[in-house]
Amino acid sequence: MAADAPGGAEEFARTRLDVLRRFAYLICGSVAEAEDLAQIAVIEVWRRWRTAGQNPDAYARRVIVSRNVSRWRRWRREVPVEAGASGGDPADDPARGQVSDPALWQALSLLRKPERTVVVLHVLYAYTFDEIAAMSGEPPGTVSSRYTRARRALRAHLADTARDPESTLARLSR
C-alpha cells in the first residue's frame, strides 16, 4: 500500500478481506467474482481512507454492492457463452456457513443477481430498502419489488423441495 496510507487501512485489509470475500460471494454467487469484488473494495477503502476510515466495513460493502450492480447491468447487455454454467466446485463455497440449509441454498442460487443481492442485504445483513437503494443506485420501490419477487420465487421453489417453506425461509434470517 502507498506510503501515505495510514496503518489502519493496512490493518483493515489484513483482517477484513475474508469477511468481505464471504459477503461478496453472498451477493454475486461466484467465487471468482467475489474475490475480485472484495479486492476492489479493499483498494477503494485504502484510496479513500480519510473518509472511509470512519466506517470502513460499510464503505467496503457499498463498493461491493455498487460494483456488483454495475457487473450485472453490463452482463444483462451481453450474451453469455454458456447460460447456466456452474461457477465452480460447491465445496469451495466461502459463504456456506451463512446459509446451511441445502434447499434454501439451492433456491438462493436460482435467483437472478439483483434479487439475490436484495435478499442477502435485507435479510442477512439487516439493511433497509432505502439503504439498499442508496447502495445500488436504484429507487426504493425497485428494491422492494425485487425483494417481493425474490421471496415469491424462494417460496415457490421451497414448496417443491421442503416440507415447510415458511420455516425454511425463516432460517435464512438467523
N, C-alpha and C positions, 0 to 999 in steps of 0.2 A: 504494500500500500504506500501511498505517497508520504513523503516526509512530513507534510503539514497536517496529515490526518491525525486526530487525537488517538491516544491509546484505547479509548472507549470504542472507537469504530473497529479497531482490530480485534478487541475482546468480543465485541458483538458478533463479528464474522466467525470467529473461532467457536463460540459457544452456541450460536443460534442457527447455524447453517442446516443442521439435521432437522430441526423443528420446522424451519421454513420449507425444506425439501418435502417433508410429510404434508404440510399444508398445501403446497403447490400440487402435490400428487392428488390430493382430495379434490382440488379444483379442476385439474386438467385430465386426470386419469391415465397419464403416460409417464413412465419413469424417466425417459429421456427429456421430455418437455419439462417435467418437474425439476430436474437437475438444472436445466437452463434457466428456468424462471427463478429458482432460488438463488443462483449465482448472480443473475441480473439484479435481483433485489438487494443482495449484499453490496454489490458495486454501487447501486444508486444510493443506498444508505450512507456508504462511505463518502461518495462525492458530495452529498448534501448533509454531512454530519452536523453542521451548525444548526440546521432546522430539524433534521430527522433525529438527532441525538436526544431530543426531549422524550420521544416515544418511538424508538427505532423499530420495535416489533410491528406496531400499527402502520408505520410508514412502509415497511417491507411488505406487509400483507397487501397494502394498497397497490404497490408496484406489481406484485404478483397478479392480482386480480385485473388490473388495467392492462398489463401486457398479455394476459391470457385472453381477455376480451378482444384485444387487437388481433391476436392469432386466430381466434375462431371467426372473426369478421373477415379476415383475409382468407381463411380456409373455406368459408362459405362461398367465396367467389371462385375458388379453384375446384377442379375436378380431381378427386382422389384417385390414385392409381389402383388401389385395392380397397374398395369400400368395405368396412367391417373387419379389416385385418387386425389381428391381435397386436397389442402394444408390447408384448414380451411375456416372459415367464411369470405367472401369478405368484410364484414363490419369492420373486424379487420385489414384491409389493411393499413399499415403505409405510403405507397407511393402513395396513391390515388390522392393526391394533385398535384403530378408531372405530371400525365397523366390523365386528366379529361374526355376525350372522351371515352365513353364505347366501341365503335367499335375498337378504337386503343388499348385500354387496353386489350380487348379480343385477338386481333391479337398478341400483345406482349406476352401474356401468352401462346400462342400456339407455340412460338419459342422454340427451344432447348436452354439449358442454355448457351452454347458457343456463339450462335448467339445473344441471348438477352443481354449477357454481353457486346459484342462489340457494339451493338446499344446503350445501355444505356451509356457506357463510351464515345462513339464518339459523339452522338447526344445531350444527356442531359448534359454531363459534359465536352464536347469540347476537349477530348483527341485526339491526332493524332494517326494514326495507329501504328507508331513507338513507341509511349509511351505505347499504349495498348499492343503491342508485348513485350515490356520490362517488363511490369507488369505481363503478363500471361506466359512468357517464351516460346512464340510461335514466329515463323518467321513473319515478317510484311506481307508477301504475304498470309499467312494463315488467318491473321486478316482481311485483305482486302477481301479475298474470302468469309469469314464468313459474313462480312458486306453486300457484294453484294447479297449473298443467302438470308440473313435476309430481306433486302429491297424488294427483289423479292417476298418472302413469304408474307411479310406485304402487299405489293401492291396487290397480288392475293387475299388475304383474305379480304382486304378492298374493292376490286372491287365487291365482293359479298355482302358486308354489308353496304357500304357507297356510297353516290351518287358521290362524287368526291374524289377518293383515294389520289391524289396528295396533295390536300389541307389538308386532314386529316393527311397525313404523315408530312406535313409542320408544323402542330400544335405540333408535337412531339418535335421539336427543340425549341419551345418557352419557 
